[in-house]
């Protein structure tokens, strides 16, 4: 059992959004749970013509002129004040009692990172979750959404754990920022735990669902290079022929897809992780 007993007032919600000029979007996010008393930090990636402001002391706003989901997440981590933090996006709906679930998880498990379940707007599991709570294995880490991740702020900052800004929407490789974050956490000794309760509702479709797109292949080849190193070349062949067998692409498209995968591997090997956070 953790030594400190967390309260719902210890929780801060870190919201990533874009081009907002009004806080009205929060009404939909907190329609079921209410938002009275919650600390919220909004990172609004925008331009000088779309500035968001807040007069509510519990709702802080950072207007950022950068782009990229991982950059948004990192800016939130750097400016968060809640002992417990939860990542989310502006299309999430919080379930009634979600904060109590998060706090209960941290009061019963010592892990510095705890992930939860998402219910789709069709009342189905977002992915095939384990039936019981467990320390993350590879499968759970691969499947976890970035909007399912919570963490103890002090431990994440102490280990300098941030999202890899090469990955995620708006970055060079537009996928898998959550997998890299959780895998990096494991390498730093911050073992993630899966807690089998729902806290959010989200539409069932994801930007990661366009399996045959060059964008996703380019991103996936990079994440496999992060994960497998030189063996990622083998993965490219296997993946391309998999999507061909499943009739996502035609035979004539196979050479192009392999080229996209190989270009991604070469491009990834030219990049470096976030040096500014080290």
DRENZA-439769 format. One record per residue: residue in three letters; x, y, z of N, C-alpha, C in turn. Coordinates in steps of 0.2 Angstrom, whole numbers, padded with zeros to 4 digits, always signed. Layout:
<nodes>
alaXYZXYZXYZ
...
</nodes>
This chain:
<nodes>
unk+0004-0006+0000+0000+0000+0000+0004+0006+0000
unk+0003+0011-0004+0007+0017-0004+0006+0021+0003
unk+0012+0024+0005+0012+0028+0011+0007+0034+0011
unk+0007+0037+0006+0002+0043+0005-0005+0041+0003
unk-0010+0044+0006-0017+0043+0003-0019+0049-0001
unk-0019+0047-0008-0021+0052-0013-0029+0054-0012
unk-0030+0060-0014-0037+0063-0014-0039+0065-0021
unk-0045+0066-0023-0047+0068-0030-0044+0075-0031
unk-0043+0079-0026-0040+0086-0027-0033+0085-0029
unk-0030+0080-0028-0023+0079-0031-0022+0078-0038
unk-0028+0077-0041-0028+0075-0048-0028+0081-0053
unk-0024+0081-0058-0024+0087-0063-0025+0083-0070
unk-0030+0086-0074-0032+0084-0080-0028+0088-0085
unk-0024+0084-0089-0019+0088-0094-0023+0087-0101
unk-0025+0092-0104-0029+0092-0110-0025+0095-0116
unk-0025+0091-0121-0022+0093-0128-0027+0095-0132
unk-0027+0101-0135-0032+0103-0140-0028+0108-0145
unk-0032+0110-0150-0030+0115-0155-0035+0120-0157
unk-0032+0126-0158-0036+0132-0161-0042+0133-0157
unk-0042+0133-0151-0048+0135-0147-0048+0142-0145
unk-0053+0145-0144-0054+0152-0142-0059+0153-0136
unk-0062+0147-0135-0067+0147-0129-0067+0140-0125
unk-0068+0141-0119-0068+0135-0115-0074+0130-0115
unk-0079+0132-0120-0085+0128-0120-0084+0121-0121
unk-0079+0119-0125-0078+0112-0126-0077+0108-0120
unk-0075+0111-0115-0075+0107-0108-0082+0104-0106
unk-0087+0108-0108-0094+0106-0106-0095+0099-0108
unk-0094+0097-0114-0095+0090-0117-0090+0085-0113
unk-0084+0087-0112-0079+0082-0109-0082+0080-0102
unk-0084+0085-0098-0086+0084-0091-0094+0084-0090
unk-0097+0082-0096-0105+0082-0096-0107+0077-0091
unk-0104+0071-0090-0106+0066-0086-0104+0066-0079
unk-0097+0069-0078-0094+0069-0072-0095+0075-0068
unk-0096+0081-0072-0096+0087-0069-0088+0089-0068
unk-0087+0096-0068-0079+0097-0067-0078+0102-0061
unk-0083+0103-0057-0082+0107-0051-0076+0104-0047
unk-0071+0108-0045-0066+0106-0041-0060+0103-0044
unk-0061+0101-0050-0055+0098-0054-0050+0103-0056
unk-0044+0101-0056-0038+0105-0059-0037+0103-0066
unk-0037+0108-0071-0037+0107-0078-0031+0111-0081
unk-0027+0108-0084-0022+0112-0088-0023+0110-0095
unk-0024+0115-0099-0025+0115-0106-0019+0117-0110
unk-0017+0113-0115-0012+0116-0120-0015+0116-0126
unk-0016+0123-0128-0019+0124-0134-0014+0126-0140
unk-0013+0121-0144-0008+0123-0150-0012+0127-0155
unk-0010+0133-0157-0014+0137-0160-0009+0142-0164
unk-0012+0148-0166-0008+0153-0169-0011+0160-0165
unk-0008+0165-0167-0009+0172-0164-0016+0174-0165
unk-0020+0171-0169-0027+0173-0171-0032+0169-0167
unk-0030+0164-0163-0034+0160-0160-0032+0158-0153
unk-0032+0163-0148-0030+0163-0142-0035+0161-0137
unk-0033+0156-0132-0038+0154-0127-0036+0157-0120
unk-0041+0159-0117-0040+0162-0110-0045+0159-0105
unk-0042+0159-0099-0047+0157-0093-0046+0161-0087
unk-0052+0163-0085-0053+0167-0078-0054+0162-0072
unk-0055+0156-0074-0056+0151-0068-0049+0149-0065
unk-0048+0150-0059-0042+0148-0056-0040+0140-0056
unk-0045+0136-0057-0044+0129-0058-0042+0127-0065
unk-0043+0131-0070-0042+0130-0077-0036+0134-0079
unk-0031+0131-0080-0025+0135-0083-0024+0134-0090
unk-0022+0138-0094-0021+0138-0101-0014+0140-0103
unk-0011+0136-0108-0005+0137-0111-0006+0138-0119
unk-0006+0143-0122-0006+0144-0129+0001+0143-0132
unk+0001+0138-0136+0008+0136-0139+0007+0136-0147
unk+0013+0139-0149+0013+0140-0157+0017+0134-0160
unk+0018+0129-0156+0021+0123-0159+0016+0118-0161
unk+0018+0113-0165+0013+0108-0167+0016+0101-0165
unk+0011+0096-0164+0013+0090-0163+0010+0088-0156
unk+0007+0082-0156+0004+0079-0150+0009+0078-0144
unk+0015+0075-0146+0020+0074-0140+0022+0080-0138
unk+0023+0085-0142+0026+0092-0139+0020+0095-0134
unk+0014+0094-0136+0009+0096-0132+0009+0093-0125
unk+0009+0086-0125+0010+0082-0119+0016+0084-0115
unk+0021+0085-0118+0027+0087-0114+0027+0094-0111
unk+0024+0099-0114+0023+0105-0112+0018+0105-0106
unk+0013+0100-0106+0009+0099-0100+0013+0096-0094
unk+0017+0091-0096+0021+0088-0090+0025+0093-0087
unk+0028+0098-0091+0033+0103-0088+0029+0108-0084
unk+0023+0109-0085+0019+0114-0082+0014+0112-0077
unk+0013+0105-0076+0008+0102-0072+0010+0104-0064
unk+0005+0104-0060+0006+0105-0053+0002+0100-0049
unk-0002+0095-0052-0005+0090-0048-0001+0084-0047
unk-0001+0082-0041+0003+0076-0039+0002+0070-0044
unk-0005+0069-0046-0007+0064-0050-0009+0068-0057
unk-0007+0065-0062-0009+0068-0069-0012+0063-0073
unk-0017+0066-0078-0020+0061-0082-0020+0065-0089
unk-0017+0061-0094-0017+0064-0101-0024+0063-0104
unk-0026+0068-0108-0033+0067-0112-0033+0072-0118
unk-0037+0071-0122-0039+0075-0128-0045+0078-0128
unk-0047+0082-0132-0053+0086-0132-0059+0083-0134
unk-0058+0076-0137-0064+0073-0139-0066+0067-0134
unk-0063+0067-0128-0065+0062-0123-0070+0065-0118
unk-0074+0060-0116-0079+0061-0111-0078+0057-0105
unk-0077+0061-0099-0076+0058-0093-0082+0055-0090
unk-0081+0048-0087-0087+0045-0084-0088+0047-0077
unk-0094+0047-0075-0095+0049-0068-0091+0045-0063
unk-0088+0049-0059-0084+0045-0054-0077+0043-0056
unk-0075+0046-0062-0068+0044-0065-0062+0046-0060
unk-0063+0052-0057-0057+0054-0053-0056+0049-0047
unk-0062+0047-0044-0062+0042-0038-0058+0036-0040
unk-0060+0034-0046-0056+0027-0049-0049+0028-0049
unk-0047+0034-0052-0040+0035-0053-0036+0035-0046
unk-0039+0039-0041-0036+0040-0035-0036+0033-0031
unk-0042+0029-0032-0042+0022-0029-0036+0018-0031
unk-0035+0019-0038-0029+0015-0041-0023+0016-0038
unk-0021+0023-0037-0015+0025-0034-0015+0023-0026
unk-0020+0023-0023-0020+0021-0016-0020+0014-0015
unk-0020+0010-0020-0020+0003-0019-0014+0000-0023
unk-0011+0003-0027-0005+0001-0031+0001+0006-0030
unk+0007+0004-0029+0013+0009-0029+0015+0011-0035
unk+0013+0009-0041+0016+0010-0047+0016+0017-0049
unk+0021+0020-0052+0021+0027-0054+0017+0029-0060
unk+0015+0024-0064+0011+0025-0070+0005+0020-0070
unk-0001+0022-0070-0007+0018-0071-0011+0019-0077
unk-0013+0014-0080-0017+0015-0086-0024+0012-0085
unk-0029+0014-0089-0036+0012-0087-0039+0010-0094
unk-0046+0009-0093-0050+0007-0099-0054+0013-0102
unk-0055+0012-0109-0059+0017-0112-0065+0013-0115
unk-0071+0016-0114-0077+0013-0117-0079+0018-0124
unk-0080+0014-0129-0082+0018-0135-0089+0021-0135
unk-0091+0025-0139-0097+0028-0139-0102+0023-0141
unk-0100+0017-0143-0105+0012-0145-0105+0007-0139
unk-0103+0009-0133-0103+0005-0127-0099-0002-0128
unk-0094-0001-0131-0089-0007-0132-0082-0005-0129
unk-0078-0011-0128-0071-0009-0126-0068-0007-0132
unk-0063-0002-0130-0059+0001-0136-0055-0004-0139
unk-0052-0008-0135-0048-0014-0137-0049-0019-0132
unk-0046-0025-0133-0047-0031-0129-0042-0031-0123
unk-0045-0028-0118-0042-0027-0111-0041-0033-0107
unk-0036-0034-0103-0035-0039-0099-0041-0039-0094
unk-0043-0045-0091-0049-0046-0087-0047-0043-0080
unk-0041-0044-0078-0038-0042-0071-0033-0037-0072
unk-0032-0033-0066-0026-0029-0066-0020-0032-0066
unk-0015-0029-0069-0008-0032-0070-0003-0027-0072
unk+0003-0029-0070+0009-0025-0073+0009-0026-0081
unk+0011-0020-0084+0011-0020-0091+0015-0026-0094
unk+0013-0030-0099+0017-0034-0103+0017-0030-0110
unk+0020-0034-0114+0021-0030-0121+0015-0029-0124
unk+0010-0034-0124+0004-0033-0127+0000-0027-0125
unk+0000-0026-0118-0004-0021-0115-0001-0014-0117
unk+0006-0014-0117+0009-0008-0118+0008-0006-0126
unk+0008-0011-0130+0007-0009-0137+0000-0006-0138
unk-0005-0009-0134-0012-0007-0136-0015-0001-0132
unk-0011+0001-0127-0013+0007-0123-0014+0013-0127
unk-0019+0017-0126-0020+0023-0129-0017+0029-0125
unk-0015+0034-0128-0011+0040-0124-0017+0043-0119
unk-0023+0042-0121-0028+0045-0116-0030+0040-0111
unk-0026+0035-0110-0028+0030-0104-0022+0031-0099
unk-0017+0035-0100-0011+0035-0096-0012+0041-0091
unk-0011+0038-0085-0010+0043-0079-0003+0042-0076
unk-0001+0047-0072+0006+0046-0069+0007+0050-0063
unk+0012+0048-0058+0014+0052-0053+0019+0058-0056
unk+0017+0064-0055+0021+0069-0058+0028+0069-0056
unk+0029+0069-0049+0036+0069-0046+0041+0064-0049
unk+0038+0058-0050+0042+0052-0052+0044+0053-0059
unk+0039+0055-0063+0040+0056-0070+0046+0062-0071
unk+0045+0067-0068+0050+0073-0068+0057+0071-0066
unk+0057+0067-0060+0063+0065-0057+0067+0060-0062
unk+0064+0056-0066+0067+0052-0071+0067+0055-0078
unk+0065+0061-0078+0065+0065-0085+0062+0061-0090
unk+0056+0058-0089+0052+0054-0094+0047+0059-0097
unk+0048+0059-0104+0044+0063-0108+0042+0059-0114
unk+0037+0062-0118+0035+0059-0124+0041+0060-0129
unk+0042+0055-0133+0047+0056-0139+0044+0060-0144
unk+0046+0066-0145+0043+0071-0150+0044+0069-0157
unk+0048+0063-0159+0048+0061-0166+0042+0057-0167
unk+0038+0055-0162+0032+0051-0163+0025+0055-0161
unk+0020+0053-0164+0013+0055-0163+0011+0060-0168
unk+0004+0061-0168+0001+0066-0173+0005+0072-0173
unk+0006+0075-0179+0009+0081-0180+0017+0081-0180
unk+0019+0075-0179+0027+0074-0178+0029+0070-0185
unk+0035+0069-0185+0038+0065-0191+0035+0059-0192
unk+0035+0055-0187+0032+0048-0187+0025+0048-0183
unk+0019+0048-0187+0013+0050-0184+0009+0045-0180
unk+0012+0041-0176+0009+0036-0172+0013+0034-0166
unk+0010+0030-0162+0014+0026-0157+0018+0030-0151
unk+0016+0036-0150+0020+0040-0145+0018+0037-0138
unk+0013+0034-0137+0011+0031-0131+0015+0025-0130
unk+0016+0021-0135+0020+0015-0134+0027+0016-0132
unk+0030+0021-0136+0037+0024-0134+0037+0026-0127
unk+0032+0030-0125+0032+0033-0118+0032+0028-0113
unk+0028+0023-0114+0027+0017-0109+0034+0013-0109
unk+0036+0012-0115+0042+0007-0115+0048+0011-0112
unk+0049+0018-0114+0054+0021-0110+0053+0021-0103
unk+0047+0022-0101+0046+0021-0093+0048+0015-0090
unk+0047+0009-0094+0050+0003-0091+0057+0003-0091
unk+0061+0006-0096+0068+0006-0096+0071+0010-0090
unk+0067+0015-0088+0069+0020-0082+0067+0017-0076
unk+0064+0011-0075+0061+0008-0069+0055+0010-0067
unk+0051+0014-0071+0044+0016-0069+0039+0011-0072
unk+0038+0006-0068+0034+0001-0071+0026+0002-0071
unk+0023+0002-0077+0016+0004-0078+0012-0002-0076
unk+0006+0000-0073+0001-0005-0071-0005-0004-0074
unk-0009-0009-0077-0015-0008-0080-0021-0009-0074
unk-0025-0005-0073-0031-0005-0069-0037-0006-0072
unk-0041-0011-0071-0046-0013-0076-0053-0010-0074
unk-0053-0003-0075-0059+0000-0074-0060+0006-0079
unk-0066+0007-0081-0067+0012-0086-0067+0019-0083
unk-0064+0024-0087-0064+0031-0084-0066+0036-0090
unk-0065+0034-0096-0067+0038-0101-0071+0035-0107
unk-0074+0039-0111-0078+0037-0117-0075+0041-0123
unk-0074+0037-0128-0071+0040-0134-0074+0037-0140
unk-0074+0040-0146-0077+0037-0152-0072+0031-0154
unk-0075+0026-0157-0071+0020-0159-0066+0021-0164
unk-0067+0025-0168-0062+0026-0174-0056+0030-0171
unk-0050+0028-0174-0044+0031-0172-0040+0033-0178
unk-0035+0038-0178-0031+0039-0183-0026+0034-0185
unk-0026+0029-0180-0021+0023-0182-0024+0018-0185
unk-0031+0019-0188-0034+0013-0191-0033+0013-0198
unk-0030+0018-0202-0029+0017-0209-0023+0013-0210
unk-0024+0007-0210-0019+0002-0210-0015+0002-0216
unk-0018+0004-0222-0014+0003-0228-0011+0010-0230
unk-0011+0015-0226-0009+0021-0228-0001+0022-0228
unk+0002+0026-0232+0009+0027-0232+0011+0030-0225
unk+0006+0035-0223+0008+0038-0217+0009+0033-0211
unk+0004+0029-0210+0004+0024-0205+0010+0019-0206
unk+0011+0017-0212+0017+0012-0213+0024+0016-0211
unk+0024+0022-0213+0030+0026-0212+0031+0027-0204
unk+0026+0028-0201+0026+0028-0193+0028+0021-0190
unk+0025+0016-0193+0026+0009-0190+0033+0007-0191
unk+0035+0008-0197+0042+0006-0198+0047+0009-0193
unk+0046+0016-0192+0050+0019-0187+0050+0016-0180
unk+0044+0015-0178+0043+0012-0171+0046+0005-0171
unk+0046+0001-0176+0049-0005-0176+0056-0005-0176
unk+0059+0001-0179+0066+0002-0179+0068+0004-0172
unk+0064+0008-0168+0065+0010-0161+0065+0003-0157
unk+0061-0002-0159+0060-0008-0155+0065-0013-0157
unk+0066-0014-0163+0069-0020-0166+0076-0019-0169
unk+0078-0013-0170+0084-0011-0173+0084-0013-0180
unk+0090-0017-0182+0091-0019-0189+0085-0024-0192
unk+0082-0027-0187+0077-0032-0189+0071-0029-0191
unk+0070-0022-0191+0064-0019-0194+0064-0020-0201
unk+0069-0021-0205+0069-0022-0212+0065-0029-0213
unk+0066-0034-0209+0062-0040-0210+0054-0038-0209
unk+0053-0034-0203+0046-0032-0202+0043-0029-0208
unk+0046-0024-0211+0043-0021-0217+0041-0026-0222
unk+0045-0031-0224+0043-0036-0229+0037-0040-0226
unk+0037-0042-0220+0031-0046-0217+0025-0041-0217
unk+0025-0035-0215+0019-0031-0215+0016-0029-0221
unk+0021-0028-0226+0018-0026-0233+0015-0032-0236
unk+0018-0038-0235+0014-0044-0238+0008-0046-0234
unk+0008-0044-0228+0002-0045-0224-0004-0041-0227
unk-0003-0034-0228-0008-0030-0230-0010-0032-0238
unk-0005-0035-0241-0007-0037-0248-0011-0043-0248
unk-0010-0048-0243-0014-0054-0243-0021-0052-0240
unk-0021-0047-0236-0028-0045-0234-0032-0041-0239
unk-0028-0040-0244-0032-0036-0250-0032-0028-0248
unk-0028-0026-0244-0028-0019-0242-0025-0015-0248
unk-0020-0018-0251-0016-0015-0257-0016-0020-0263
unk-0014-0018-0269-0014-0022-0274-0006-0024-0275
unk-0005-0030-0279+0002-0032-0280+0006-0026-0283
unk+0003-0022-0287+0008-0017-0290+0010-0012-0285
unk+0006-0011-0279+0008-0007-0274+0013-0009-0269
unk+0015-0016-0270+0020-0018-0265+0027-0015-0265
unk+0030-0014-0271+0036-0011-0271+0036-0004-0268
unk+0031+0000-0269+0031+0007-0266+0030+0006-0259
unk+0026+0002-0256+0026+0001-0249+0032-0001-0246
unk+0036-0006-0249+0042-0008-0246+0047-0002-0246
unk+0047+0002-0251+0051+0008-0252+0049+0013-0246
unk+0043+0014-0245+0041+0019-0239+0044+0016-0233
unk+0043+0010-0231+0046+0007-0225+0053+0008-0224
unk+0057+0006-0230+0064+0007-0229+0066+0014-0229
unk+0063+0019-0232+0064+0026-0231+0063+0028-0224
unk+0058+0025-0221+0056+0027-0214+0062+0025-0209
unk+0065+0019-0210+0070+0016-0206+0076+0021-0207
unk+0078+0023-0213+0083+0027-0214+0082+0034-0211
unk+0076+0036-0211+0075+0043-0208+0075+0043-0201
unk+0073+0037-0198+0073+0036-0190+0080+0036-0188
unk+0084+0033-0191+0091+0032-0189+0095+0038-0190
unk+0092+0043-0193+0096+0050-0193+0093+0055-0188
unk+0088+0052-0184+0085+0057-0179+0088+0055-0172
unk+0087+0059-0167+0089+0058-0160+0083+0060-0156
unk+0082+0056-0150+0077+0058-0145+0077+0065-0143
unk+0073+0067-0138+0072+0074-0136+0078+0076-0131
unk+0083+0079-0134+0089+0081-0131+0088+0087-0126
unk+0083+0091-0127+0082+0097-0123+0079+0095-0116
unk+0077+0088-0115+0074+0086-0108+0079+0083-0104
unk+0085+0081-0107+0090+0077-0103+0094+0082-0099
</nodes>
